[in-house]
Amino acid sequence: MRWIDTPPCVSLEIVEDSPKRLLLEGPSKSARFVSGANAAMGGLFAGVGLKLLRLPIPGPFKLIPLAFAAVGGGLAAYGAATALANVSLEVDKKGLTATWKAPAFPQKSLHLGAKEVAGFEITSHVSSARDTFGDERAVYEHRLVVVAKAGRALPLESFFTRTQAELRRKAIEAHLGR
């Protein structure tokens, strides 16, 4: 499960790019903004649901605003947790070290030695989204994945374009000395 036992696959920003190491941290500012907006929207939904719950309506019909408030509260909690979480990826000649912390959970870390890395892969994912006019469109996401010689695949970072993922792959391989 993401954020609990594996590092999350979010967009990261370059903090340091020196000959010795590459340090990436995130989620990026834009990802934090979107998560904060989702938290605010969820809070609004929860507030509306709680207001509707106070109306004098028969008991069984109170389940609808109660569900509305519960879903809104869940969205608010998830958005806030994602906006407040921290992720870092450090790459040097020794290997990759991913560190992440979600609110209310202890900090986790995962190290993959340079000799344990079998290779990198860029995977593409398509999902659909509706815009404000109700038109459905495809949303593409490209993930940079590191594959260990033991067979484990860990998604490292998410990108809008395949070229961005390819550039990051080259930068990570250069810092690993490949």
C-alpha positions as a Markdown table, in Angstrom:
| # | Residue | x | y | z |
|---|---|---|---|---|
| 1 | Met | 0.0 | 0.0 | 0.0 |
| 2 | Arg | 1.4 | 3.4 | -1.0 |
| 3 | Trp | 2.7 | 5.6 | 1.8 |
| 4 | Ile | 2.7 | 2.8 | 4.3 |
| 5 | Asp | 5.1 | 0.0 | 3.1 |
| 6 | Thr | 6.3 | 1.4 | -0.2 |
| 7 | Pro | 7.4 | 4.9 | -1.3 |
| 8 | Pro | 4.7 | 6.8 | -3.0 |
| 9 | Cys | 5.0 | 7.6 | -6.7 |
| 10 | Val | 4.6 | 11.4 | -6.9 |
| 11 | Ser | 6.2 | 14.2 | -8.8 |
| 12 | Leu | 9.4 | 15.4 | -7.1 |
| 13 | Glu | 11.5 | 18.5 | -7.4 |
| 14 | Ile | 15.3 | 18.6 | -7.7 |
| 15 | Val | 16.9 | 20.0 | -4.5 |
| 16 | Glu | 20.5 | 19.1 | -5.2 |
| 17 | Asp | 22.2 | 18.0 | -8.4 |
| 18 | Ser | 25.9 | 17.8 | -7.7 |
| 19 | Pro | 28.5 | 15.4 | -9.0 |
| 20 | Lys | 28.3 | 13.4 | -5.8 |
| 21 | Arg | 24.5 | 13.1 | -5.4 |
| 22 | Leu | 21.1 | 13.8 | -6.8 |
| 23 | Leu | 18.5 | 14.7 | -4.1 |
| 24 | Leu | 14.8 | 14.9 | -5.0 |
| 25 | Glu | 12.0 | 16.0 | -2.6 |
| 26 | Gly | 8.3 | 16.2 | -2.9 |
| 27 | Pro | 5.5 | 16.1 | -3.4 |
| 28 | Ser | 6.1 | 19.0 | -5.8 |
| 29 | Lys | 4.5 | 22.4 | -5.0 |
| 30 | Ser | 1.8 | 21.8 | -7.7 |
| 31 | Ala | 1.0 | 18.4 | -6.2 |
| 32 | Arg | 0.7 | 19.9 | -2.7 |
| 33 | Phe | -1.6 | 22.6 | -4.1 |
| 34 | Val | -3.9 | 20.1 | -5.7 |
| 35 | Ser | -4.0 | 18.0 | -2.6 |
| 36 | Gly | -4.8 | 21.1 | -0.5 |
| 37 | Ala | -7.6 | 22.0 | -2.9 |
| 38 | Asn | -9.0 | 18.5 | -2.7 |
| 39 | Ala | -8.9 | 18.8 | 1.1 |
| 40 | Ala | -10.7 | 22.1 | 1.0 |
| 41 | Met | -13.4 | 20.6 | -1.4 |
| 42 | Gly | -13.8 | 17.6 | 0.9 |
| 43 | Gly | -14.2 | 19.9 | 3.9 |
| 44 | Leu | -16.8 | 21.8 | 2.0 |
| 45 | Phe | -18.7 | 18.6 | 1.2 |
| 46 | Ala | -18.5 | 17.5 | 4.8 |
| 47 | Gly | -19.8 | 20.9 | 6.0 |
| 48 | Val | -22.8 | 20.8 | 3.6 |
| 49 | Gly | -23.6 | 17.2 | 4.6 |
| 50 | Leu | -23.5 | 18.2 | 8.3 |
| 51 | Lys | -25.7 | 21.2 | 7.7 |
| 52 | Leu | -28.2 | 19.0 | 5.8 |
| 53 | Leu | -28.1 | 16.5 | 8.7 |
| 54 | Arg | -29.6 | 19.2 | 11.0 |
| 55 | Leu | -32.7 | 19.6 | 8.8 |
| 56 | Pro | -36.0 | 18.1 | 10.2 |
| 57 | Ile | -36.2 | 15.1 | 7.9 |
| 58 | Pro | -37.3 | 11.5 | 8.7 |
| 59 | Gly | -34.6 | 9.3 | 10.2 |
| 60 | Pro | -33.9 | 7.0 | 7.2 |
| 61 | Phe | -33.4 | 10.0 | 4.9 |
| 62 | Lys | -30.7 | 11.3 | 7.3 |
| 63 | Leu | -28.4 | 8.6 | 5.9 |
| 64 | Ile | -27.9 | 10.6 | 2.7 |
| 65 | Pro | -26.4 | 13.7 | 4.3 |
| 66 | Leu | -24.5 | 11.5 | 6.7 |
| 67 | Ala | -22.9 | 9.6 | 3.8 |
| 68 | Phe | -22.2 | 13.0 | 2.1 |
| 69 | Ala | -20.5 | 14.2 | 5.3 |
| 70 | Ala | -18.5 | 11.0 | 5.7 |
| 71 | Val | -17.3 | 11.0 | 2.1 |
| 72 | Gly | -16.4 | 14.7 | 2.3 |
| 73 | Gly | -14.5 | 14.1 | 5.6 |
| 74 | Gly | -12.6 | 11.2 | 4.0 |
| 75 | Leu | -11.6 | 13.4 | 1.0 |
| 76 | Ala | -10.5 | 16.2 | 3.3 |
| 77 | Ala | -8.4 | 13.8 | 5.4 |
| 78 | Tyr | -6.8 | 12.2 | 2.4 |
| 79 | Gly | -6.1 | 15.6 | 0.7 |
| 80 | Ala | -4.6 | 17.0 | 3.9 |
| 81 | Ala | -2.5 | 14.0 | 4.5 |
| 82 | Thr | -1.1 | 14.0 | 1.0 |
| 83 | Ala | -0.4 | 17.8 | 1.2 |
| 84 | Leu | 1.5 | 17.4 | 4.5 |
| 85 | Ala | 3.4 | 14.3 | 3.6 |
| 86 | Asn | 7.1 | 14.3 | 2.7 |
| 87 | Val | 9.1 | 12.1 | 0.2 |
| 88 | Ser | 12.7 | 12.2 | -0.7 |
| 89 | Leu | 14.9 | 10.2 | -3.1 |
| 90 | Glu | 18.7 | 10.4 | -2.8 |
| 91 | Val | 20.8 | 8.9 | -5.5 |
| 92 | Asp | 24.6 | 8.4 | -5.3 |
| 93 | Lys | 27.3 | 5.9 | -6.3 |
| 94 | Lys | 26.1 | 3.6 | -3.4 |
| 95 | Gly | 22.5 | 3.4 | -4.6 |
| 96 | Leu | 19.0 | 4.8 | -4.2 |
| 97 | Thr | 17.6 | 5.7 | -0.8 |
| 98 | Ala | 13.9 | 6.6 | -0.7 |
| 99 | Thr | 12.5 | 8.2 | 2.5 |
| 100 | Trp | 8.9 | 9.0 | 3.1 |
| 101 | Lys | 6.6 | 10.1 | 6.0 |
| 102 | Ala | 2.9 | 10.4 | 6.0 |
| 103 | Pro | 1.2 | 12.3 | 8.8 |
| 104 | Ala | 0.5 | 10.1 | 11.9 |
| 105 | Phe | 2.8 | 7.4 | 10.6 |
| 106 | Pro | 6.5 | 6.9 | 11.4 |
| 107 | Gln | 9.1 | 7.8 | 8.8 |
| 108 | Lys | 10.1 | 4.9 | 6.5 |
| 109 | Ser | 13.2 | 4.4 | 4.5 |
| 110 | Leu | 14.2 | 2.0 | 1.7 |
| 111 | His | 17.7 | 1.5 | 0.3 |
| 112 | Leu | 18.5 | -0.2 | -2.9 |
| 113 | Gly | 22.2 | -0.7 | -3.5 |
| 114 | Ala | 23.7 | 0.2 | -6.9 |
| 115 | Lys | 24.6 | -3.5 | -7.5 |
| 116 | Glu | 21.0 | -4.5 | -6.7 |
| 117 | Val | 19.5 | -2.4 | -9.5 |
| 118 | Ala | 18.7 | -4.5 | -12.6 |
| 119 | Gly | 17.4 | -1.6 | -14.6 |
| 120 | Phe | 14.8 | 1.2 | -15.0 |
| 121 | Glu | 11.5 | 1.1 | -16.9 |
| 122 | Ile | 9.1 | 3.8 | -17.8 |
| 123 | Thr | 5.5 | 2.6 | -17.6 |
| 124 | Ser | 2.5 | 4.5 | -19.1 |
| 125 | His | -0.9 | 4.7 | -17.4 |
| 126 | Val | -4.1 | 6.1 | -18.9 |
| 127 | Ser | -7.1 | 7.1 | -16.9 |
| 128 | Ser | -10.2 | 9.1 | -17.9 |
| 129 | Ala | -11.3 | 12.4 | -16.4 |
| 130 | Arg | -14.2 | 14.7 | -17.0 |
| 131 | Asp | -13.7 | 18.4 | -17.5 |
| 132 | Thr | -16.0 | 21.2 | -16.2 |
| 133 | Phe | -18.3 | 20.8 | -19.3 |
| 134 | Gly | -18.7 | 17.0 | -18.8 |
| 135 | Asp | -16.5 | 16.0 | -21.7 |
| 136 | Glu | -14.4 | 12.9 | -21.0 |
| 137 | Arg | -10.7 | 13.0 | -21.8 |
| 138 | Ala | -7.7 | 10.7 | -21.4 |
| 139 | Val | -5.1 | 11.6 | -18.7 |
| 140 | Tyr | -1.7 | 10.1 | -19.3 |
| 141 | Glu | 0.9 | 9.4 | -16.5 |
| 142 | His | 4.4 | 8.1 | -17.0 |
| 143 | Arg | 6.1 | 6.5 | -14.1 |
| 144 | Leu | 9.8 | 5.9 | -13.7 |
| 145 | Val | 10.2 | 2.4 | -12.1 |
| 146 | Val | 13.4 | 0.9 | -10.7 |
| 147 | Val | 13.6 | -2.9 | -11.0 |
| 148 | Ala | 15.8 | -4.8 | -8.5 |
| 149 | Lys | 17.7 | -8.0 | -9.5 |
| 150 | Ala | 15.5 | -9.8 | -6.9 |
| 151 | Gly | 12.5 | -9.0 | -9.1 |
| 152 | Arg | 10.9 | -6.2 | -7.0 |
| 153 | Ala | 9.7 | -3.1 | -9.0 |
| 154 | Leu | 9.4 | 0.2 | -7.2 |
| 155 | Pro | 7.8 | 3.2 | -8.8 |
| 156 | Leu | 10.0 | 6.2 | -8.1 |
| 157 | Glu | 8.4 | 9.2 | -9.7 |
| 158 | Ser | 5.4 | 10.3 | -11.8 |
| 159 | Phe | 5.6 | 12.5 | -14.9 |
| 160 | Phe | 3.3 | 14.1 | -17.5 |
| 161 | Thr | 5.5 | 13.1 | -20.4 |
| 162 | Arg | 7.6 | 10.2 | -21.4 |
| 163 | Thr | 10.5 | 12.5 | -22.2 |
| 164 | Gln | 10.6 | 13.9 | -18.7 |
| 165 | Ala | 10.7 | 10.4 | -17.3 |
| 166 | Glu | 13.5 | 9.5 | -19.7 |
| 167 | Leu | 15.6 | 12.6 | -18.7 |
| 168 | Arg | 15.2 | 11.6 | -15.0 |
| 169 | Arg | 16.2 | 8.0 | -15.7 |
| 170 | Lys | 19.4 | 9.3 | -17.4 |
| 171 | Ala | 20.2 | 11.6 | -14.5 |
| 172 | Ile | 19.7 | 8.8 | -12.0 |
| 173 | Glu | 21.8 | 6.3 | -14.0 |
| 174 | Ala | 24.6 | 8.9 | -14.3 |
| 175 | His | 24.6 | 9.4 | -10.5 |
| 176 | Leu | 24.7 | 5.6 | -10.0 |
| 177 | Gly | 27.7 | 5.4 | -12.3 |
| 178 | Arg | 26.0 | 3.3 | -15.0 |
